[in-house]
Amino acid sequence: MQRLNRILLIGGGGLAVGAVLLALLTRPFNPTLLAFNLGAIGLGLLMGKGLGMFLFRRMLPASNNK
């Protein structure tokens, strides 16, 4: 589970930085487009985590709740 979270965190961070740089480099600056892109990245990360947990549920060790 930690590995999946780490992969999503690194990938999502890279996508977010790319979206901000793209929004800052294009003229004129459109904050609505930036918010839309960041929202889409966040939604994609949530969907990716859900799909990853579903597809790799047999490979992930069961958590011990002690």
Secondary structure, 3 states (H helix, E strand, C coil): CHHHHHHHHHHHHHHHHHHHHHHHHCCCCCHHHHHHHHHHHHHHHHHHHHHHHHHCCCCCCCCCCC
